[in-house]
Amino acid sequence: MNPGPTVNSQADQCYVSISADELELYSSSNRGGGHGVYNLWVTTRETTDDRWGEPVNLGPTINSSAWEGCPNVSADGSTLFFRYSQSGRHGGGDIWQAPIIPVVDFNGDGIRLLAVRLPRWP
């Protein structure tokens, strides 16, 4: 099933990974608002019956001016593995990992936030 225009944009969406509870969908995309060639994005939903929310860029602690892709969530949902290519091209690159830290809805607006933390790029 196509998740619709909220998830799919005119840009490329590729290398998708879904969390075990099916509430977080990670992808690599060159959509606007990124930090580099391809960045990692996440979209969430409250239940598996809900529609996916607007994709959120994982930010500059994960995304660089290069190429990040191939997200993969660990079975327990605690770690995001991904590929980082300093050359900014599809070829080459290393596997990196970052902890996934759930963040609650602090202001009651119904938006559940998620943080992925990694030290800044060298």
BATIZA-155265 format. One record per residue (C-alpha): residue number from 1; residue in three letters; y, z, x. Coordinates in steps of 0.2 Angstrom, whole numbers, plus 2048, in hexadecimal, padded with zeros to 3 digits. Layout:
N
+-----+---------+-----+-----+-----+
| num | residuo |   y |   z |   x |
+-----+---------+-----+-----+-----+
| NUM |     ALA |   Y |   Z |   X |
...
+-----+---------+-----+-----+-----+
// end
This chain:
122
+-----+---------+-----+-----+-----+
| num | residuo |   y |   z |   x |
+-----+---------+-----+-----+-----+
|   1 |     MET | 800 | 800 | 800 |
|   2 |     ASN | 811 | 7FB | 807 |
|   3 |     PRO | 81C | 80B | 808 |
|   4 |     GLY | 82B | 801 | 802 |
|   5 |     PRO | 83D | 7FE | 809 |
|   6 |     THR | 841 | 80F | 80D |
|   7 |     VAL | 834 | 80F | 81B |
|   8 |     ASN | 834 | 7FC | 81F |
|   9 |     SER | 844 | 7F5 | 824 |
|  10 |     GLN | 84A | 7E4 | 82B |
|  11 |     ALA | 845 | 7EA | 83C |
|  12 |     ASP | 834 | 7EB | 844 |
|  13 |     GLN | 829 | 7FA | 83F |
|  14 |     CYS | 819 | 7FC | 849 |
|  15 |     TYR | 80D | 808 | 850 |
|  16 |     VAL | 80B | 814 | 842 |
|  17 |     SER | 803 | 825 | 842 |
|  18 |     ILE | 801 | 831 | 833 |
|  19 |     SER | 7FF | 844 | 833 |
|  20 |     ALA | 7EE | 84B | 82D |
|  21 |     ASP | 7F7 | 852 | 81E |
|  22 |     GLU | 7FE | 841 | 81A |
|  23 |     LEU | 810 | 848 | 819 |
|  24 |     GLU | 817 | 841 | 829 |
|  25 |     LEU | 817 | 82F | 82E |
|  26 |     TYR | 81C | 82A | 840 |
|  27 |     SER | 820 | 819 | 846 |
|  28 |     SER | 829 | 80F | 854 |
|  29 |     SER | 837 | 804 | 84E |
|  30 |     ASN | 846 | 7FB | 855 |
|  31 |     ARG | 850 | 7FF | 845 |
|  32 |     GLY | 863 | 803 | 846 |
|  33 |     GLY | 868 | 814 | 84B |
|  34 |     GLY | 85C | 816 | 859 |
|  35 |     HIS | 85F | 81A | 86C |
|  36 |     GLY | 856 | 80C | 874 |
|  37 |     VAL | 84B | 7FC | 872 |
|  38 |     TYR | 83E | 804 | 867 |
|  39 |     ASN | 83F | 816 | 862 |
|  40 |     LEU | 833 | 823 | 859 |
|  41 |     TRP | 837 | 827 | 847 |
|  42 |     VAL | 830 | 832 | 83A |
|  43 |     THR | 830 | 832 | 827 |
|  44 |     THR | 82A | 841 | 81C |
|  45 |     ARG | 825 | 845 | 80A |
|  46 |     GLU | 822 | 855 | 801 |
|  47 |     THR | 811 | 850 | 7FA |
|  48 |     THR | 806 | 841 | 7FB |
|  49 |     ASP | 80B | 83C | 7EA |
|  50 |     ASP | 81E | 83B | 7EF |
|  51 |     ARG | 826 | 82C | 7F7 |
|  52 |     TRP | 82B | 82C | 809 |
|  53 |     GLY | 83C | 831 | 80E |
|  54 |     GLU | 849 | 828 | 819 |
|  55 |     PRO | 842 | 826 | 82B |
|  56 |     VAL | 84A | 832 | 837 |
|  57 |     ASN | 84C | 82E | 84A |
|  58 |     LEU | 844 | 83B | 855 |
|  59 |     GLY | 854 | 83C | 85F |
|  60 |     PRO | 858 | 83B | 871 |
|  61 |     THR | 84C | 849 | 877 |
|  62 |     ILE | 83E | 83D | 873 |
|  63 |     ASN | 846 | 82C | 872 |
|  64 |     SER | 84F | 824 | 881 |
|  65 |     SER | 858 | 814 | 885 |
|  66 |     ALA | 846 | 80D | 889 |
|  67 |     TRP | 837 | 80A | 87E |
|  68 |     GLU | 82E | 817 | 875 |
|  69 |     GLY | 81F | 812 | 86A |
|  70 |     CYS | 80D | 815 | 865 |
|  71 |     PRO | 80F | 826 | 85D |
|  72 |     ASN | 800 | 830 | 859 |
|  73 |     VAL | 7FF | 841 | 851 |
|  74 |     SER | 7F2 | 84E | 857 |
|  75 |     ALA | 7E5 | 853 | 84A |
|  76 |     ASP | 7ED | 864 | 848 |
|  77 |     GLY | 7FE | 85D | 846 |
|  78 |     SER | 805 | 866 | 854 |
|  79 |     THR | 808 | 859 | 861 |
|  80 |     LEU | 80F | 847 | 861 |
|  81 |     PHE | 808 | 83B | 86E |
|  82 |     PHE | 812 | 82C | 872 |
|  83 |     ARG | 815 | 81E | 87F |
|  84 |     TYR | 825 | 81D | 889 |
|  85 |     SER | 829 | 80D | 893 |
|  86 |     GLN | 838 | 810 | 89E |
|  87 |     SER | 839 | 7FD | 8A1 |
|  88 |     GLY | 83E | 7FB | 88F |
|  89 |     ARG | 830 | 7EE | 88C |
|  90 |     HIS | 820 | 7EF | 883 |
|  91 |     GLY | 815 | 7EE | 892 |
|  92 |     GLY | 812 | 7FC | 89E |
|  93 |     GLY | 817 | 80E | 89A |
|  94 |     ASP | 80F | 820 | 89A |
|  95 |     ILE | 808 | 82B | 88D |
|  96 |     TRP | 813 | 83A | 889 |
|  97 |     GLN | 811 | 849 | 87D |
|  98 |     ALA | 81D | 854 | 874 |
|  99 |     PRO | 81A | 863 | 868 |
| 100 |     ILE | 81E | 861 | 855 |
| 101 |     ILE | 828 | 870 | 84F |
| 102 |     PRO | 82A | 871 | 83C |
| 103 |     VAL | 83B | 875 | 836 |
| 104 |     VAL | 83E | 87C | 825 |
| 105 |     ASP | 84B | 877 | 818 |
| 106 |     PHE | 859 | 883 | 81D |
| 107 |     ASN | 866 | 87D | 811 |
| 108 |     GLY | 85B | 87B | 801 |
| 109 |     ASP | 85F | 868 | 800 |
| 110 |     GLY | 84D | 864 | 7FE |
| 111 |     ILE | 84C | 85B | 80F |
| 112 |     ARG | 83E | 861 | 81A |
| 113 |     LEU | 843 | 85F | 82C |
| 114 |     LEU | 837 | 85C | 83B |
| 115 |     ALA | 83B | 85E | 84D |
| 116 |     VAL | 832 | 857 | 85C |
| 117 |     ARG | 838 | 85F | 86C |
| 118 |     LEU | 837 | 858 | 87E |
| 119 |     PRO | 841 | 85B | 88D |
| 120 |     ARG | 84F | 84E | 890 |
| 121 |     TRP | 84A | 83E | 899 |
| 122 |     PRO | 84C | 83F | 8AC |
+-----+---------+-----+-----+-----+
// end
